[in-house]
Amino acid sequence: MSNLTSCGQPFIAMVAEESETADVIRKAECGIVVKPGDVLGIRSAVLRLKGNAPAREAMGSNGRAYLEGNMSLEKNVALYEEVFHALAGDGVPARRPIPLKSEDAPGVGHHGL
């Protein structure tokens, strides 16, 4: 997701409503979520964005702002370091509790979104 977002482009994602991807897109207001298999929904989303330059620009800007505020390389590296230290049990304390599920950690999980 970060490649399109960094370019200021809106998303059309065919993903489950309860997925982490859908959650981020809704929080960031950077695109349209369509249920898997909903071909008419994809068509409608494409046509909606094609015919609405202000919506495309707003979603693209929102995505870029969300990326910059929540998903920096430094934040992700720090989160992974904490997880690796916790898994290794090397005695390096985490700066904060490590969540059990990736959905609980911002910026960790599906990086190819």
C-alpha positions as CSV (number, residue, x, y, z in Angstrom):
1,M,0.0,0.0,0.0
2,S,2.8,2.4,0.8
3,N,4.0,2.7,-2.8
4,L,0.7,4.1,-4.1
5,T,0.1,6.1,-1.0
6,S,3.5,7.8,-1.2
7,C,2.6,8.8,-4.8
8,G,-0.6,10.4,-3.6
9,Q,-2.9,7.9,-5.4
10,P,-6.2,6.6,-4.1
11,F,-6.8,2.9,-3.6
12,I,-9.5,0.5,-4.7
13,A,-9.0,-2.6,-2.7
14,M,-10.9,-5.8,-3.1
15,V,-10.5,-7.1,0.5
16,A,-12.6,-8.5,3.3
17,E,-14.4,-5.7,5.3
18,E,-12.7,-6.8,8.5
19,S,-9.2,-7.0,7.1
20,E,-6.3,-4.8,8.3
21,T,-6.1,-3.3,4.8
22,A,-9.8,-2.2,4.8
23,D,-9.3,-0.8,8.3
24,V,-6.3,1.3,7.2
25,I,-8.0,2.5,4.1
26,R,-11.1,3.6,6.1
27,K,-9.0,5.3,8.8
28,A,-6.9,7.1,6.3
29,E,-9.9,7.9,4.0
30,C,-7.6,7.1,1.1
31,G,-9.6,4.8,-1.1
32,I,-12.6,2.5,-1.6
33,V,-13.0,-0.9,-0.2
34,V,-14.9,-3.5,-2.2
35,K,-15.8,-7.0,-1.0
36,P,-13.9,-9.9,-2.6
37,G,-15.7,-11.1,-5.8
38,D,-17.8,-8.0,-6.1
39,V,-17.1,-7.2,-9.8
40,L,-19.8,-4.6,-10.0
41,G,-18.4,-2.9,-6.9
42,I,-15.0,-2.7,-8.5
43,R,-16.5,-1.3,-11.7
44,S,-18.5,1.3,-9.7
45,A,-15.4,2.3,-7.7
46,V,-13.3,2.8,-10.8
47,L,-16.1,4.9,-12.5
48,R,-16.6,6.9,-9.3
49,L,-12.9,7.8,-9.1
50,K,-12.6,8.3,-12.9
51,G,-15.4,10.9,-12.9
52,N,-14.4,12.7,-9.7
53,A,-11.0,14.4,-9.7
54,P,-11.6,16.1,-6.3
55,A,-12.3,12.8,-4.6
56,R,-9.2,11.2,-6.2
57,E,-7.0,14.1,-5.1
58,A,-8.5,14.1,-1.6
59,M,-8.0,10.4,-1.1
60,G,-4.5,10.6,-2.5
61,S,-3.6,13.4,-0.2
62,N,-5.2,11.6,2.8
63,G,-3.2,8.5,2.0
64,R,0.1,10.4,1.8
65,A,-0.6,12.2,5.1
66,Y,-1.5,8.9,6.8
67,L,1.6,7.2,5.5
68,E,3.8,10.1,6.7
69,G,2.2,10.2,10.1
70,N,1.9,6.5,10.8
71,M,4.1,4.2,8.7
72,S,7.6,5.6,8.6
73,L,10.5,3.2,8.0
74,E,11.9,4.2,11.4
75,K,8.7,3.3,13.2
76,N,8.5,-0.1,11.4
77,V,12.1,-1.0,12.0
78,A,11.7,-0.1,15.7
79,L,8.6,-2.3,16.0
80,Y,10.3,-5.2,14.3
81,E,13.4,-4.9,16.5
82,E,11.2,-5.1,19.6
83,V,9.4,-8.2,18.3
84,F,12.7,-9.9,17.4
85,H,14.2,-9.1,20.8
86,A,11.0,-10.4,22.5
87,L,11.1,-13.6,20.4
88,A,14.8,-14.2,20.9
89,G,14.4,-13.7,24.7
90,D,17.8,-12.0,24.8
91,G,17.0,-9.9,27.8
92,V,16.5,-6.6,25.9
93,P,13.4,-5.1,27.3
94,A,10.7,-3.8,24.9
95,R,9.9,-0.1,25.1
96,R,6.3,-1.0,25.4
97,P,4.2,-4.3,25.5
98,I,4.4,-6.3,22.3
99,P,0.9,-7.0,20.9
100,L,0.0,-10.6,20.3
101,K,-1.6,-9.9,16.9
102,S,-0.2,-7.8,14.1
103,E,-3.5,-5.9,13.9
104,D,-2.7,-4.4,17.3
105,A,0.5,-2.8,16.1
106,P,0.3,0.2,13.8
107,G,2.5,-0.3,10.7
108,V,3.2,-4.0,11.3
109,G,1.6,-6.6,9.2
110,H,0.7,-6.4,5.6
111,H,3.4,-4.1,4.2
112,G,2.7,-4.8,0.6
113,L,-0.7,-3.3,0.8
